Each structure stands twice: as C-alpha cells, then as structure tokens.
Amino acid sequence: MKKRIVLCLLALALLSAMTGCGKEKDADPLTVTLWHVYGGEVDSPLNGLIEQFNSTIGAEQNIRVKVELVSNSGSIHKSVLATANSDPGAPSLPDMFVSYPKTVLALPDQDMIVDYRDYFSPEELGTFIPAFMEEGQIGGRQAILPLAKSTEVLFVNRTLFDRWAATSGASYDDLTTWEGIYALAERYAADTSCQRLPLQLLSGRGGVAGRELFPK
C-alpha cells in the first residue's frame, strides 16, 4: 500500500519531468517538486512516505521528491492558477500538487496534466473506487487520482428535531437530500421563529456547516 501511494505521487509529475527518470546514478538526481495539504499543523504520514521513497526506490533510481509547500487547499488553488496563468510574482509550478478537481478544471491548459492511464495499468486503476475515478476524468483523460477523499457527516439534535417533528410532520427522510434540508429549514423557521435547523454538517477535513447553511 505504501509503495502504491508513493507511485501515485510520482505519476502526478508532468511529462517533461518524467522523461528524466533514466538518468545515471552519478548524475544530479531528478527532483520532483510537490505541494500538498497534509501536515500544515502537525507532521503528516505523507512526509514519512516521501522520506521512505527518497531513501529506497528514489535512491536506486536517482529520483528525489521535494516538498516545496504545505498549505491549505484554498491557498494551493490560488497559487497553482496564478502560476499557470503566469501572474507576476507567482512561484514556479510544481511537478505535483494535491488539490480539488476544481483547480485542475480551472487550468488554462489541460495538457499540462498527465493522463494516469499512461502510467498505470487498468488493473492498478481498478483498485480505486470507480465513482471517485470518474470525478477525476477530464477531457477524456484520467487527469486526477483520488489520493484522499473526505466523508460528510450530518449530526442532528434529536431532542429538538423530534419535538418539532411531532407537531409539524417533519421526517428524517426529508434530510436525505439538499432540497429536503432547505425545505425543512424554511418550515422550521416559520414554525419556531428560529432561523437555524438543529443540525450540523461535519466534513471529513474538520469543517462544520450549519450556521453557514441557515444564517439569520
């Protein structure tokens, strides 16, 4: 699994960088730069995987993965687009970066991103969840690998919800779609004069929505 994750990272490199993998060991190492979002506040397991690669396969193949930036997804999104659009003062574009699909979709030239099908066999790509892989298909190419995915979790204050549902006829089934949540929010506001449903949406990355969805 660790070897597969490292290979996923290396396959993110641009074609121009990947063509240098055949250099002799006594030459300067091929340095592959990386921007990622893991470990901004604490150390990340990804850093351990990179160190393991650099000291084993990387040392054998004369390849070195260098982390140039650890930030959040918003900052990386802005930096990637600034660089891709040649904005004044923008840093050099890394060989690899971790981002949401919207960043890749916003690039001015999609051809600067590799097609993973050129580097992975169908069997290897088949180990990923198909729906996640489909999200990374852009312009007929597998432009993104689902290195990590977040899980959204909905928390409901059952005491408050059940008390209101008993008189309003509201159901937990109404919370299964965004349309249902917003419809319940309007009904709840009309019935209780409270502008917020007794629920919160927690993302896998620690973000919380609730007040943001239903502000006063």
Phi and psi restraints in degrees (value plus and minus 20) as a CYANA .aco file:
   2 LYS   PHI     -83.1   -43.1
   2 LYS   PSI     -62.2   -22.2
   3 LYS   PHI     -82.8   -42.8
   3 LYS   PSI     -58.5   -18.5
   4 ARG   PHI     -85.0   -45.0
   4 ARG   PSI     -60.6   -20.6
   5 ILE   PHI     -83.9   -43.9
   5 ILE   PSI     -62.8   -22.8
   6 VAL   PHI     -83.2   -43.2
   6 VAL   PSI     -61.8   -21.8
   7 LEU   PHI     -82.4   -42.4
   7 LEU   PSI     -55.7   -15.7
   8 CYS   PHI     -81.3   -41.3
   8 CYS   PSI     -61.1   -21.1
   9 LEU   PHI     -84.2   -44.2
   9 LEU   PSI     -65.8   -25.8
  10 LEU   PHI     -85.8   -45.8
  10 LEU   PSI     -52.5   -12.5
  11 ALA   PHI     -90.8   -50.8
  11 ALA   PSI     -32.6     7.4
  12 LEU   PHI     -93.5   -53.5
  12 LEU   PSI     -35.0     5.0
  13 ALA   PHI     -83.3   -43.3
  13 ALA   PSI     131.1   171.1
  14 LEU   PHI     -89.3   -49.3
  14 LEU   PSI     136.0   176.0
  15 LEU   PHI     -77.7   -37.7
  15 LEU   PSI     -57.3   -17.3
  16 SER   PHI     -82.9   -42.9
  16 SER   PSI     -53.5   -13.5
  17 ALA   PHI     -97.3   -57.3
  17 ALA   PSI     -58.4   -18.4
  18 MET   PHI     -87.9   -47.9
  18 MET   PSI     -45.6    -5.6
  19 THR   PHI     -89.5   -49.5
  19 THR   PSI     -31.9     8.1
  20 GLY   PHI    -110.4   -70.4
  20 GLY   PSI     -12.6    27.4
  21 CYS   PHI     -89.2   -49.2
  21 CYS   PSI     -32.5     7.5
  22 GLY   PHI    -114.4   -74.4
  22 GLY   PSI      -3.5    36.5
  23 LYS   PHI     -87.3   -47.3
  23 LYS   PSI     131.0   171.0
  24 GLU   PHI     -90.5   -50.5
  24 GLU   PSI     134.8   174.8
  25 LYS   PHI     -85.4   -45.4
  25 LYS   PSI     -48.5    -8.5
  26 ASP   PHI    -102.7   -62.7
  26 ASP   PSI     -22.4    17.6
  27 ALA   PHI    -105.6   -65.6
  27 ALA   PSI     149.3   189.3
  28 ASP   PHI     -80.5   -40.5
  28 ASP   PSI     120.6   160.6
  29 PRO   PHI     -86.2   -46.2
  29 PRO   PSI     128.8   168.8
  30 LEU   PHI     -94.0   -54.0
  30 LEU   PSI      93.7   133.7
  31 THR   PHI    -116.6   -76.6
  31 THR   PSI     103.4   143.4
  32 VAL   PHI    -128.3   -88.3
  32 VAL   PSI      95.3   135.3
  33 THR   PHI    -107.2   -67.2
  33 THR   PSI     130.3   170.3
  34 LEU   PHI    -161.2  -121.2
  34 LEU   PSI     116.1   156.1
  35 TRP   PHI    -134.2   -94.2
  35 TRP   PSI     110.7   150.7
  36 HIS   PHI    -163.6  -123.6
  36 HIS   PSI     154.2   194.2
  37 VAL   PHI    -133.4   -93.4
  37 VAL   PSI     -13.0    27.0
  38 TYR   PHI    -120.4   -80.4
  38 TYR   PSI      93.9   133.9
  39 GLY   PHI      83.8   123.8
  39 GLY   PSI       9.0    49.0
  40 GLY   PHI     -86.4   -46.4
  40 GLY   PSI     -52.4   -12.4
  41 GLU   PHI    -129.4   -89.4
  41 GLU   PSI     -52.2   -12.2
  42 VAL   PHI    -151.6  -111.6
  42 VAL   PSI     144.7   184.7
  43 ASP   PHI     -84.8   -44.8
  43 ASP   PSI     127.2   167.2
  44 SER   PHI    -130.7   -90.7
  44 SER   PSI     124.3   164.3
  45 PRO   PHI     -78.2   -38.2
  45 PRO   PSI     -46.0    -6.0
  46 LEU   PHI     -81.2   -41.2
  46 LEU   PSI     -57.8   -17.8
  47 ASN   PHI     -82.6   -42.6
  47 ASN   PSI     -57.3   -17.3
  48 GLY   PHI     -85.3   -45.3
  48 GLY   PSI     -58.9   -18.9
  49 LEU   PHI     -86.1   -46.1
  49 LEU   PSI     -58.7   -18.7
  50 ILE   PHI     -85.3   -45.3
  50 ILE   PSI     -63.7   -23.7
  51 GLU   PHI     -81.7   -41.7
  51 GLU   PSI     -60.5   -20.5
  52 GLN   PHI     -83.7   -43.7
  52 GLN   PSI     -62.7   -22.7
  53 PHE   PHI     -84.0   -44.0
  53 PHE   PSI     -67.3   -27.3
  54 ASN   PHI     -80.6   -40.6
  54 ASN   PSI     -52.4   -12.4
  55 SER   PHI    -109.8   -69.8
  55 SER   PSI     -29.0    11.0
  56 THR   PHI    -141.2  -101.2
  56 THR   PSI    -111.6   -71.6
  57 ILE   PHI     -80.6   -40.6
  57 ILE   PSI     -61.2   -21.2
  58 GLY   PHI     -81.9   -41.9
  58 GLY   PSI     -62.0   -22.0
  59 ALA   PHI     -85.5   -45.5
  59 ALA   PSI     -57.9   -17.9
  60 GLU   PHI     -88.3   -48.3
  60 GLU   PSI     -59.3   -19.3
  61 GLN   PHI    -116.4   -76.4
  61 GLN   PSI     -17.8    22.2
  62 ASN   PHI      41.6    81.6
  62 ASN   PSI      23.7    63.7
  63 ILE   PHI    -143.3  -103.3
  63 ILE   PSI     119.1   159.1
  64 ARG   PHI    -152.1  -112.1
  64 ARG   PSI     106.2   146.2
  65 VAL   PHI    -112.1   -72.1
  65 VAL   PSI     105.0   145.0
  66 LYS   PHI    -139.9   -99.9
  66 LYS   PSI      99.9   139.9
  67 VAL   PHI    -101.0   -61.0
  67 VAL   PSI      95.3   135.3
  68 GLU   PHI    -117.1   -77.1
  68 GLU   PSI     -44.4    -4.4
  69 LEU   PHI    -170.8  -130.8
  69 LEU   PSI     111.6   151.6
  70 VAL   PHI    -141.7  -101.7
  70 VAL   PSI      94.0   134.0
  71 SER   PHI    -167.1  -127.1
  71 SER   PSI    -182.8  -142.8
  72 ASN   PHI    -120.3   -80.3
  72 ASN   PSI     147.0   187.0
  73 SER   PHI     -83.4   -43.4
  73 SER   PSI     -54.2   -14.2
  74 GLY   PHI     -85.4   -45.4
  74 GLY   PSI     -64.0   -24.0
  75 SER   PHI     -87.3   -47.3
  75 SER   PSI     -60.8   -20.8
  76 ILE   PHI     -85.2   -45.2
  76 ILE   PSI     -58.9   -18.9
  77 HIS   PHI     -77.1   -37.1
  77 HIS   PSI     -69.3   -29.3
  78 LYS   PHI     -84.8   -44.8
  78 LYS   PSI     -62.1   -22.1
  79 SER   PHI     -87.7   -47.7
  79 SER   PSI     -61.1   -21.1
  80 VAL   PHI     -82.8   -42.8
  80 VAL   PSI     -66.1   -26.1
  81 LEU   PHI     -88.9   -48.9
  81 LEU   PSI     -56.9   -16.9
  82 ALA   PHI     -82.0   -42.0
  82 ALA   PSI     -62.6   -22.6
  83 THR   PHI     -89.6   -49.6
  83 THR   PSI     -64.6   -24.6
  84 ALA   PHI     -83.3   -43.3
  84 ALA   PSI     -48.8    -8.8
  85 ASN   PHI    -114.9   -74.9
  85 ASN   PSI     -12.2    27.8
  86 SER   PHI      37.8    77.8
  86 SER   PSI      20.7    60.7
  87 ASP   PHI     -86.8   -46.8
  87 ASP   PSI     123.4   163.4
  88 PRO   PHI     -77.5   -37.5
  88 PRO   PSI     113.1   153.1
  89 GLY   PHI      61.1   101.1
  89 GLY   PSI     -21.0    19.0
  90 ALA   PHI     -93.1   -53.1
  90 ALA   PSI     126.8   166.8
  91 PRO   PHI     -92.9   -52.9
  91 PRO   PSI     151.8   191.8
  92 SER   PHI     -90.2   -50.2
  92 SER   PSI     123.5   163.5
  93 LEU   PHI     -88.8   -48.8
  93 LEU   PSI     111.9   151.9
  94 PRO   PHI     -93.3   -53.3
  94 PRO   PSI     144.6   184.6
  95 ASP   PHI     -92.3   -52.3
  95 ASP   PSI     -50.5   -10.5
  96 MET   PHI    -157.9  -117.9
  96 MET   PSI     127.5   167.5
  97 PHE   PHI    -171.0  -131.0
  97 PHE   PSI     130.7   170.7
  98 VAL   PHI    -122.8   -82.8
  98 VAL   PSI     106.3   146.3
  99 SER   PHI    -178.7  -138.7
  99 SER   PSI     155.7   195.7
 100 TYR   PHI    -101.0   -61.0
 100 TYR   PSI     139.0   179.0
 101 PRO   PHI     -75.8   -35.8
 101 PRO   PSI     -49.6    -9.6
 102 LYS   PHI     -80.6   -40.6
 102 LYS   PSI     -49.0    -9.0
 103 THR   PHI     -86.8   -46.8
 103 THR   PSI     -65.4   -25.4
 104 VAL   PHI     -85.0   -45.0
 104 VAL   PSI     -61.4   -21.4
 105 LEU   PHI     -83.0   -43.0
 105 LEU   PSI     -48.3    -8.3
 106 ALA   PHI    -107.3   -67.3
 106 ALA   PSI     -24.1    15.9
 107 LEU   PHI     -84.7   -44.7
 107 LEU   PSI     120.8   160.8
 108 PRO   PHI     -89.5   -49.5
 108 PRO   PSI     -41.3    -1.3
 109 ASP   PHI    -158.4  -118.4
 109 ASP   PSI      85.7   125.7
 110 GLN   PHI     -88.0   -48.0
 110 GLN   PSI     -40.3    -0.3
 111 ASP   PHI     -90.3   -50.3
 111 ASP   PSI     -30.6     9.4
 112 MET   PHI     -96.4   -56.4
 112 MET   PSI     -27.3    12.7
 113 ILE   PHI    -125.7   -85.7
 113 ILE   PSI     116.5   156.5
 114 VAL   PHI     -92.6   -52.6
 114 VAL   PSI     142.4   182.4
 115 ASP   PHI    -118.4   -78.4
 115 ASP   PSI      96.1   136.1
 116 TYR   PHI     -81.3   -41.3
 116 TYR   PSI     -41.7    -1.7
 117 ARG   PHI     -87.8   -47.8
 117 ARG   PSI     -34.7     5.3
 118 ASP   PHI    -100.4   -60.4
 118 ASP   PSI     -32.4     7.6
 119 TYR   PHI    -141.4  -101.4
 119 TYR   PSI     -36.9     3.1
 120 PHE   PHI    -144.1  -104.1
 120 PHE   PSI     124.6   164.6
 121 SER   PHI     -95.6   -55.6
 121 SER   PSI     140.0   180.0
 122 PRO   PHI     -76.0   -36.0
 122 PRO   PSI     -55.0   -15.0
 123 GLU   PHI     -85.6   -45.6
 123 GLU   PSI     -60.7   -20.7
 124 GLU   PHI     -87.9   -47.9
 124 GLU   PSI     -64.1   -24.1
 125 LEU   PHI     -86.8   -46.8
 125 LEU   PSI     -46.1    -6.1
 126 GLY   PHI     -91.1   -51.1
 126 GLY   PSI     -30.7     9.3
 127 THR   PHI     -98.1   -58.1
 127 THR   PSI     -32.4     7.6
 128 PHE   PHI    -107.7   -67.7
 128 PHE   PSI     135.6   175.6
 129 ILE   PHI     -84.7   -44.7
 129 ILE   PSI     103.9   143.9
 130 PRO   PHI     -73.0   -33.0
 130 PRO   PSI     -62.0   -22.0
 131 ALA   PHI     -83.7   -43.7
 131 ALA   PSI     -55.6   -15.6
 132 PHE   PHI     -89.6   -49.6
 132 PHE   PSI     -57.9   -17.9
 133 MET   PHI     -86.1   -46.1
 133 MET   PSI     -59.0   -19.0
 134 GLU   PHI     -81.4   -41.4
 134 GLU   PSI     -55.1   -15.1
 135 GLU   PHI     -83.5   -43.5
 135 GLU   PSI     -46.4    -6.4
 136 GLY   PHI    -114.2   -74.2
 136 GLY   PSI     -12.9    27.1
 137 GLN   PHI    -109.9   -69.9
 137 GLN   PSI      98.5   138.5
 138 ILE   PHI    -150.9  -110.9
 138 ILE   PSI     105.1   145.1
 139 GLY   PHI      40.7    80.7
 139 GLY   PSI      14.1    54.1
 140 GLY   PHI      58.5    98.5
 140 GLY   PSI     -12.1    27.9
 141 ARG   PHI    -141.8  -101.8
 141 ARG   PSI     133.7   173.7
 142 GLN   PHI    -107.0   -67.0
 142 GLN   PSI      65.6   105.6
 143 ALA   PHI    -105.0   -65.0
 143 ALA   PSI     -38.2     1.8
 144 ILE   PHI    -154.3  -114.3
 144 ILE   PSI     117.2   157.2
 145 LEU   PHI    -123.6   -83.6
 145 LEU   PSI     117.1   157.1
 146 PRO   PHI     -97.7   -57.7
 146 PRO   PSI      55.4    95.4
 147 LEU   PHI     -83.0   -43.0
 147 LEU   PSI     -54.1   -14.1
 148 ALA   PHI    -171.5  -131.5
 148 ALA   PSI     127.0   167.0
 149 LYS   PHI    -155.0  -115.0
 149 LYS   PSI     124.6   164.6
 150 SER   PHI    -116.4   -76.4
 150 SER   PSI     133.5   173.5
 151 THR   PHI    -133.3   -93.3
 151 THR   PSI     108.2   148.2
 152 GLU   PHI    -111.1   -71.1
 152 GLU   PSI     113.0   153.0
 153 VAL   PHI    -145.1  -105.1
 153 VAL   PSI     111.4   151.4
 154 LEU   PHI    -122.9   -82.9
 154 LEU   PSI     102.3   142.3
 155 PHE   PHI    -126.0   -86.0
 155 PHE   PSI     113.0   153.0
 156 VAL   PHI    -142.7  -102.7
 156 VAL   PSI     113.1   153.1
 157 ASN   PHI     -96.0   -56.0
 157 ASN   PSI      77.6   117.6
 158 ARG   PHI     -84.5   -44.5
 158 ARG   PSI     -55.8   -15.8
 159 THR   PHI     -80.3   -40.3
 159 THR   PSI     -70.3   -30.3
 160 LEU   PHI     -89.5   -49.5
 160 LEU   PSI     -61.2   -21.2
 161 PHE   PHI     -85.9   -45.9
 161 PHE   PSI     -65.4   -25.4
 162 ASP   PHI     -84.3   -44.3
 162 ASP   PSI     -56.9   -16.9
 163 ARG   PHI     -82.3   -42.3
 163 ARG   PSI     -62.5   -22.5
 164 TRP   PHI     -94.0   -54.0
 164 TRP   PSI     -58.6   -18.6
 165 ALA   PHI     -83.4   -43.4
 165 ALA   PSI     -50.4   -10.4
 166 ALA   PHI     -83.5   -43.5
 166 ALA   PSI     -49.6    -9.6
 167 THR   PHI    -123.6   -83.6
 167 THR   PSI     -40.9    -0.9
 168 SER   PHI    -121.5   -81.5
 168 SER   PSI     -38.7     1.3
 169 GLY   PHI      63.2   103.2
 169 GLY   PSI     -11.6    28.4
 170 ALA   PHI     -85.5   -45.5
 170 ALA   PSI     132.2   172.2
 171 SER   PHI    -154.4  -114.4
 171 SER   PSI     133.2   173.2
 172 TYR   PHI     -83.5   -43.5
 172 TYR   PSI     -44.7    -4.7
 173 ASP   PHI     -82.4   -42.4
 173 ASP   PSI     -45.0    -5.0
 174 ASP   PHI     -90.8   -50.8
 174 ASP   PSI     -32.8     7.2
 175 LEU   PHI    -114.0   -74.0
 175 LEU   PSI     -13.2    26.8
 176 THR   PHI    -104.1   -64.1
 176 THR   PSI     -29.3    10.7
 177 THR   PHI    -154.8  -114.8
 177 THR   PSI     136.9   176.9
 178 TRP   PHI     -82.8   -42.8
 178 TRP   PSI     -57.0   -17.0
 179 GLU   PHI     -82.6   -42.6
 179 GLU   PSI     -60.6   -20.6
 180 GLY   PHI     -86.3   -46.3
 180 GLY   PSI     -59.2   -19.2
 181 ILE   PHI     -83.7   -43.7
 181 ILE   PSI     -65.8   -25.8
 182 TYR   PHI     -87.4   -47.4
 182 TYR   PSI     -56.2   -16.2
 183 ALA   PHI     -84.8   -44.8
 183 ALA   PSI     -61.7   -21.7
 184 LEU   PHI     -84.9   -44.9
 184 LEU   PSI     -56.8   -16.8
 185 ALA   PHI     -80.4   -40.4
 185 ALA   PSI     -61.8   -21.8
 186 GLU   PHI     -86.5   -46.5
 186 GLU   PSI     -61.6   -21.6
 187 ARG   PHI     -86.8   -46.8
 187 ARG   PSI     -61.4   -21.4
 188 TYR   PHI     -83.8   -43.8
 188 TYR   PSI     -60.8   -20.8
 189 ALA   PHI     -84.7   -44.7
 189 ALA   PSI     -60.1   -20.1
 190 ALA   PHI     -89.3   -49.3
 190 ALA   PSI     -55.7   -15.7
 191 ASP   PHI    -101.4   -61.4
 191 ASP   PSI     -52.1   -12.1
 192 THR   PHI    -136.7   -96.7
 192 THR   PSI     -27.8    12.2
 193 SER   PHI      43.7    83.7
 193 SER   PSI     -10.6    29.4
 194 CYS   PHI    -118.1   -78.1
 194 CYS   PSI     113.2   153.2
 195 GLN   PHI    -109.7   -69.7
 195 GLN   PSI     -13.0    27.0
 196 ARG   PHI    -152.1  -112.1
 196 ARG   PSI     110.5   150.5
 197 LEU   PHI     -88.2   -48.2
 197 LEU   PSI     129.3   169.3
 198 PRO   PHI     -98.7   -58.7
 198 PRO   PSI      44.9    84.9
 199 LEU   PHI    -171.4  -131.4
 199 LEU   PSI     141.4   181.4
 200 GLN   PHI    -159.3  -119.3
 200 GLN   PSI     126.1   166.1
 201 LEU   PHI    -128.4   -88.4
 201 LEU   PSI      98.7   138.7
 202 LEU   PHI    -128.7   -88.7
 202 LEU   PSI     104.0   144.0
 203 SER   PHI    -106.7   -66.7
 203 SER   PSI     143.0   183.0
 204 GLY   PHI     -85.8   -45.8
 204 GLY   PSI     -36.8     3.2
 205 ARG   PHI    -116.2   -76.2
 205 ARG   PSI     -12.9    27.1
 206 GLY   PHI      78.6   118.6
 206 GLY   PSI     -24.1    15.9
 207 GLY   PHI     -94.3   -54.3
 207 GLY   PSI     131.5   171.5
 208 VAL   PHI    -144.8  -104.8
 208 VAL   PSI     111.0   151.0
 209 ALA   PHI    -140.5  -100.5
 209 ALA   PSI     130.4   170.4
 210 GLY   PHI     147.1   187.1
 210 GLY   PSI     -89.9   -49.9
 211 ARG   PHI     -84.2   -44.2
 211 ARG   PSI     -53.7   -13.7
 212 GLU   PHI     -89.8   -49.8
 212 GLU   PSI     -53.3   -13.3
 213 LEU   PHI     -93.6   -53.6
 213 LEU   PSI     -56.6   -16.6
 214 PHE   PHI    -149.7  -109.7
 214 PHE   PSI      49.1    89.1
 215 PRO   PHI     -94.0   -54.0
 215 PRO   PSI     142.9   182.9
